[in-house]
Amino acid sequence: MDHVAYDWHLTHDLDVFLGRAGEFLRSRPAEHTVPLTVTDTLRRRGPHGFGEEAPVFGFLEREGSVRAAFFRTPPYPLSVTPLSEEDADALAARLADAGHSPPGVFADHAGATAFAEAWQRRAGAAATLRRRERLYHLGTLTPPQPAPPGRARVATKADRSQLIRWHGEFAKTIGEGGARDDGAWADDRISYGGVTLWETPDGTPVSMAGATAPVAGQIRVAPVYTPADLRGRGYAGAATAEVSRAALASGAEEVLLFADLANPTSNGLYQRIGYRPVSDFARYDFTT
């Protein structure tokens, strides 16, 4: 099987990657939402938009066509498009031969599992299932009724410290605290109006719902966060509904979001306001 490993081409050059794999990624924007939005951020913010170490990209090419792709923005795990078991094994071999040691993988459930098993064989690493997520797309938006007291507004530079604090708290809740500079994230989102706040009648922000910049006709809602002491009052639902409405109004053909399958509250909320399941994803962590 090793002879197919070098069908995988690796590069640190984003333009080279998108020049070869961009059309493939845009061909299925919902399925490829993560690589589309991450590469868009790197284009806007530069190669260190997610960390100091240079990103690595790759694509699987056979008979002149791209069949799969991956990227990694350290310190985050590898992210791959759907893979067969054979292609996952080929990718594991290619990365191992090139001296790469991803700390984990995130992909559709079958692809992530296939790569995790291949990496265990190739690198002798133990793979632990860390999180399962469900990708949803918006059908008919149904805002919660009644809405909680207050209103929605787009975050501005005046909200920067609030966004930095909340993004840090959100990252800790999903086990990624410190992985990305919270200030850089806030600056990026403020630059294109990428965070909607729900505030109480007295003007106090109580929840936020972010949105990626539009790319390939899709926008993904992320992150959604309400401080623990303010949950259960409908703020997250109201903020999510408003950012979803704004995404549709901007012309997005598809509005997407991920929800942790271990959190039935958020999954139920998103379905009540109109989101419908697309597919399941998984995150594995690797340890030597």
N, C-alpha and C positions, 0 to 999 in steps of 0.2 A: 504493500500500500504506500510505501514511502515515495515511490516515483511520482505520485500526484501532489506531493507536498508543495512543489514549486510552481504549481498553478496559482498559488497564493503569492501575490506581489505586495511587498511592504514598502512604505515610504513615510517620511516625516513631512513631506510637502503637501499642504492642504490643496493647493491648486492642481497638483498632479492627481491627487486622489479624486477630487470632484470632477476633473476633466475626464477621468475614465469611468468613475462609478456614479457620478451625479445623476445621469439619466436613469440608471437602474434604481437609485434611491427615490427619485421623483415618480417613478412608475407606480409605486404603491405607498403613497404618503402616510396613510394611517399606520400600516405595518412598520414603516421606516421612520416614524415620527422622532425617535430619539436621535439617530444619526443626522437627520435633517436639521433638527433644532440645535444640536451641539455644533455641527459644522457651521451653521449660520452664525452662532455666537462667536466662534473662532474667527470668522471672516470679519465680523464687526469689531471685536475687541482685541484681536491679535492672538498669536500662538500660546500665550500664557494666560488666556482668559479663565482657565480652570486650575492652574497651578504653575509652578516654576519649571517643572520638567517638560521637555518637548513632547507633544502628542505623537502617537504613531497610528498610521492608517494602513488598511490593506484591502485588497479585493481579489476575488477568485474569478479568473478568466479562463474560459474554455471556448474553443472554436470562434474566437473573436467577440464573445459576449461575456459580460459580467454576470455571474450567477449568485454571488453573495459578497458581503463586505463587512468590515469591522473597523472599530476605532478604539483607542484608549487614550484618555486624558488623565495622566497620573495626577493625584494618587487614586483615582477612581478605577473600578474594575474594567475589564474588557467588555465591550458591547458589540454583539454580533447580530446580523440579520439571520433569518431562519436557515438552518443547516441540516443536511443529512448526516447520519453517523459517519459515513466515509469522509465527507468534507470537513466535519468537526475534527476527525482524527488527523487529516491532512493539515489543518490549521494548527493543531497542537504541535505536530511535528515541526512545522515551519517556524513557529515561535520559539520552540525549545532550541532548535538549531541556531536561531539568530540570537540566543541569549536573553530572551524576554522572559520575565517572571510575573505575569499578571496576578494580582491579589485575589481575583475572583472573576466572575462572568455574569453578565446580565443579558438576557435574551428571551424570546418566546420560550415557554416551558420546555418543549421538546428539544429545541436547539441548545438551551442552556444546559440541560441534563446531558445531552450528547457530548458537548464540549467538556463539561466537568468530568465525565467518565474518561474521555480521551486524555485530559490533562493528568488525571491520576495515573494512567498507564504510562504516559510519556515522561512526566516529571516526578512521579512518585509522591505527589502532593495529596493530602486528604482534602476532600470537598465536603463542605457543610452547607446545607440549604438554609439560607439566612432569611429570605423573604419571598413570598409569592404575591404578585400583583395582578390586577385585572385591568386591561385597557378598555375604556369605554368611549363611545362616540355619542354626540348629542343628536337625539331625534327631535321631538317636539319639546321646546323649552316650556316648562311649567313652573314659574316662580312660586316659592312657598307663600301660602296664604293662611293667616295674615302674615305680613312681613313684620319683623321685629321693629320696635321704635327706632327711628334714625334714618340715615340715608347713605348712599354710596358715593364715593368720589375717587378720582384717580390720584394716586400718590405723587407728590412733587418733591423737589429738593428740600423743602422744609420738613419733610417726613423722613429724611435720610437716616437719622439716628434711630427712629422707631423701626424702620425696615431692617437695619443692621441687627438690632437686638432680636427682633422676631425671627429673622432668617437663621440666626445663630441658635435660637431655641428650637426652631423646627428641625434644623440639621441634627441637633442632639437627640431629638425624639426618634429619628430614624437611624441613629447610629453613625452619622457622618459629620459629627461636630468637628470643626477645624479643617475639614477636607478642602473647602473653598473659602477664599477671602470674602467675608460678609459685606465689607464695604464695596468691593469690586462688583459683587452681585447686585447690591442696591443701586450703584451708579449705572450699571447696564440697564436694569429695569426702568429706572427713572428716565433714562435717555429716550425711551420710546413709549412711555406711559404704560409699562408692563405690570403694574400692581394696582389693584382696586382695593380701597379700604372701606369697611363699613364702620360708620361712626354713630354714636348715640346722639340724641337731640342737642346735647350740650357741646358737641364737637369732639368728643373723646373717641379715638380709634379703638375698636374692640376686636376686629378680625381683618384678615387680608386674604385675597385670592389673586395669585399672579397669573400671567399668561406669557407664553413665548411669543417672539416676534413672528409674523406670518411668513411661511416658507412653503412652497409647493402647494398652496391653497389650503393649508391646515394651520391651526393654532392649537397649542396644548395648554390647558389650564394647569398651572403649577407654580409655586406650592399653594396649598390652602392651609391657613394656620389661625387658630384662636388660642390665646393663653388659657391654661388649664382652669383658672378660676372664673373664666367667662364662658365656658362651654355649656351647652345644653339650653341656650337661649335663642337659637335660630340665626345667630350672626353668620356662621360659616355658610349656611344655606343661602342666605340673602346675598352675601358677597360673591359666592360661586355663581348664582343665577345672574347677577349683574355683569360679572366679567364674561360670562357665556353670551349674554345678550349683546354686549359690546363687540365680542368677536364675530358674531353673526352680522352685526350691523356694519362691520368693517369690510365685509365681503368674503369672509372665510367660507370655503366650501365644506370644510369639516372641522368640528371642534371636538377635541379629545381630552381625556384625562386618565391618569392611573390612580387606582385605589388599592391600598394594602388589604389583601384578603383576610388578614387577621383582625381587621377592624370592621365588624358588621355595621356599626353606626354610620361610618362614612359611605360604605357601599350602598346602604339603604337610602341615605340622603341623596346621593347622586342619581340613583334610579328614580326617586320621587320627583326630581326636577327635570327628568327627561333623558338621562344618559342610559345607553344600552350597551351590553357587553360586546366586545370585539374578539378578544383572545386573552389568554393568560400568559404571564411572564414570570420568570424566576431569577433570583439572585443567589449565586453560590459564592462562598468564600473559600479560598485555598490556604492551607497551611502545610509547611514542609515537616 
